[in-house]
């Protein structure tokens, strides 16, 4: 994106991932249709397409939710993280197509308007077995629509990163609603044990991946003790690689200690864009570069290079007996702190 949030074109990697995703969805629909027609020859092509679109959207949403924890477990998944919003928009389009076709198929033959028929056909809100599962799907589709519309960086700028992040965490609510939509709808109607196994396996994979990634992250978040003056021993100073960082847990916050031109600087590990892990990035052209989306900050001040105005907190460092120490009290975002030369050891 440009400074004015105008599209400047997709890079080859984005084009490749989008092409692979679109091709994969197309092939899935073809295979799903062939297998479904083989198992149920009497099923109409309209119903096959409705079910294929729903299944594709459902599985794609699982893939989207698995990308986050997988990147924490293996950095080779990071390219998918960069393009996750594209996949989210694709999942919404598939879900919307399913909803439109299903509504036309099942509610276009009566005298009532389509939406009136859809919302009033089943009013058994008090029973689980007859609950109007369509309402759950509509709610999930509404959330996905909101996320798709606000996926552009323009909205990230308008809403601010914290608000935008909280808004897009609603994807987990949409996922839960869709799981319930399938469980109370198709799963109950079909009674297919393979379908039930697939729903359970999908939910277990998403929940399990997040638990494993969280456990691994927690292992690395060992709180380092501070002395009476608030200084925390962050390990040997000379072993931090050039243009890279060491991440330590100080006073409940992750601090990235970067080495640049044999000088050390400490900044918050949290990028202002989407809370990306700055300490997993590196310094490019003199700037800390977030590994998720390329947002940059000067290591000494935590400020983005002009004309950008993003800032992150900085931390005071010192070197004693060859070990780098970081003060547990952060400075206000954008505060310049003189880097500590390594030759002071």
N, C-alpha and C positions, 0 to 999 in steps of 0.2 A: 504494500500500500504506500501511496505517496503521502507527503506531509498534510495535504488537504483531504486525505482519505478518498482519493480518486483511484479507480482501478488502473494499474500500470501493467497489467498482463500477468499471466501465470508462467512460472518457470517450468522447465522441462520435467522436473520431478513431480510437480503438481499435475501437469497434463498426463503424465504416465500413470499416477495413482488414480486419477479420475477415470482414465480410460480403462484401467484394470478393474476398477469398481463397477463401472457401467457394464463392461463386458461380462463380468462375473454374475451380475444380477440378471442380465439377459440370458446367459447360459442356464442359470438356476431356474428361471421361469420355463425355459424349454424342457429341461429335464424333469422338473416338477410336473409339468403338464403331461409329458409322455408317461411318466410313472403312474400318475393319477388316472389317466385314461386306461392304462393297462389294468390297474386294479379295479376300476369302476367304469366299465365301458359305457354304461347308460348315463353317466354324468354329462350334463351339457357343457359346452365349451365356455359359456358364461360363468358357470359355477367354478369350473377349473381355474379360470383367470382370476376370479374373485379370491379364491383360496390361495392361489399362487402369489398374488400381490400381498396378501395379508402375511403369508409365511415369510416372504422376502423381507418385508418391513420389520417383522418381529425378530428375525435372525440378525438383520443388520443392526438393529438397536442393541442386541446382545454384543455384537462385535464392537460397537462404539464404546460400550461400557467396559469392555475388557481391555481396550487400548491403554487406558490410564494405568491400571496396575501392572500390565505387561511391560510398559516402559520403565517402571520402577524395578522390575526384575531383570530386564534385558534391554540395553540401550539400542539394540538393533531395531526395536519397534518404534523408535522416535520419529522416523519419517511419517508414520501413520498418525502420530499425535499432531504433527503440523497441519494435517489435512482432515482432521476429525470433523471439523464443521461442515466440510463438503459432504461427508458421509451422513451427517445429521440431516442436512437438507434433502439428500436422496431418500433417506428413510421416511421423512415427512411426505415427499411426493408419492412414494409407494403406498403409504398409509392413506393418503387423501384419495388416490385412485381407487384403492380398495373400498373406501367408505362411499364414494360416489356410485360405483358400480353396484355395490351391495344394496344401497338405498333404492336405486332404480330397479334392481331385480326384484326386491321383496316388497316395495311400497309404492310402485308406480301404477299398479293395477286397480287401486281403489279410487273413491271419490274425494277423499281427504288430500290436502296438500302433502307433498312428500315428507317435510319435516314434522308436520303435525302427526302424520301416520307413524313415523319413526319413533317419536317421543311418547305417543299415547297408546301404542299397540300393546304394551305390557306394563302394567302398573303394580306388579306384585313385589313391591319394595320390602315387604316384611318377611319374605321367605328366601332362603339361600338358594334352594334348588330351582326356583323360578324367577330369580332376580333378573331384572332387565339389564343384561350384560352390555347391551348397546350403549348405555349411558357411560359405562366405564371406558369404552372405546372412544366415545365422543370427547370425554374429558382428556384422555391421553392425547388424542389428535389435536385438541386445542392447545395443549402445552407444547407439543412438537411444532405447531404452527408459530407460536410465539417465539420459540427458540430459533426457528428457521428465519423468521423475519428479522430478528435482532442479531443474527450471526455475523453480519458485516461489522468491520472495525469502526465504522461510523458510529454505531450504537455503543460500542465499547467506550468511545471518546465521550459521547453525550451522557451516558449513564454513570460513568466512572468505573474503573476496574473492580472495586469491591462489590458494587451493586450488580454489575454485569455478571460477575462470578456467581453471586448468590442466585440470580435469576436463572442462570443456566444449570445450576445444581438441581433444578426442577426436573431435569431429565430422569433422575432416579424415581421421582414420583410418577412420571409418565410410564416408566418401565414397570413399576409395581401395578399400575392400573391396567396395563396391557396383559401382564401375567394373569391378573384376576379376570380380565375380559375373556381370555382364552380358556381359563379354567372353568368359568361359569357358563361359557358359551359352547364352543366346539368340543371341548373335552367332555362335558356332560352329555352333549347330544350324540357324539360318536361312540364314546365308551371304548375307544381304541387304546389298548395298553401301550403300544409303541408311541402313540401321541402323548400319553401321560408320562411315559419315561422321558421323552424328549423335553417336555415342559419342566420336569423336575431337574433333569440334567442341565438345562440351560440356566435355570435359577441358581443351581448349586455352583455352576462354573463362575457366574458373576460374583456371587457372594464369597465363594472360596478364594477367587483371585484377589479380591479386595482385602480379605482377612490376611492372606499370606503376604501381600505387599505391605500392609500396615504393620504386621509383625516384624518384617524385615526392616522397615523404616524405624520402628521403635527400638530395635536392637542397636541401631547406629546413633540413636539420640540419647546417649548416656550423658547425664548432666555433669559438667565439670565443676568442681568446688572452687569457690573464690576465696581469696585471703581477706584479711580484715579491711584492706583498702579497696576491695572490689576487683582485684586483678585475678585473672584465670590463666593457668598454664595450658597452652594450646599445643604443646609438643615441640619437637626440634624445628628450629627456624629454617635451617639449610635444606631440609628434605622436601620442601614445597617446590614442585616443578615450575619452571619459568612459564609465565603466562597462564598458569593454572592456579587452583585454589585448594585449600584444606577447609572442610566444613566442620565446625565444632558447635556443641550445644552450650550456650551461655545464658544463664538466667531465664531459661524457658524459651530461648529464641536461637535459631540457627544463624551462625555468623560465618561468612565466607572470607577467608584470609587469602588474598591474591598476591602473587609474586609477579612483579613487572620491572624489568631492568634492574634486577637485584635489589628491589625495594618492596616492602610489604605494606599492604593496605587492608583494612577490615571494613566490610559492608554487610548489610543485611543480606541473607541468602534468598530473600523473596522478591521476585520481579514484580514491578507494578502493573504489568500487563495482565497476566493470568496466573500470578503466584508461581511462576516457573522457578526452578532451582538454579539460581545464578552460579552457585559454586560448582555445578556440573558443566558450566560453559568454560570459555577461555577468553583471554584478552586478544582482541583483533583491532589493529590500527589504534592501539592505545586505549581501547574501551573494553570494559567487561561486556561480553555478548551473551545474552540469554540463549541457552541451547534449544529452547522451545520455539521461539518466534523471532529471535534476532534483535530484541530490544537491547539498547546499549547504555552504559553508564561509565563515567570517569571513575577510576578506582580510588582517587584521593578525595573526591567530593560526593560521590554517589549521585551526581547530576547527569542527565542525558545531554549529549552534545546538541547545540542549537541547530535548528529552531525548536527542538523538542524541549519540554519543560518537566518531564518526569524526574522525581528524586526518590532516593531511598536512604535510610539511616546509615550513618557511618560509625565506626568504633575506633577508639584509641588503642594503639599497639605499643609495645616496647619489647626489647630483647634483653634477656638476662641469662648469663651463663649458657649462651647458645640456644636458648629456648624462647619462643615467641609467647608473649602474654597479651591477652586482650582484656580491656576493661569491660565489666559487665553492664555498665550504663551506656546506652546508645546516645549518640548525638542526634539532634533534629535532622530530618531528611535534607540532604543538600549541603550539610556542613563540611567544609573542607578541613581535612586533617593531614598534616605532613606525613608522607610515607616514611617508614622506618628503614634505613639502609641496612642491608645484611652485614656489611663490614663492621657494624657496631658490635658484632659478636667477638 
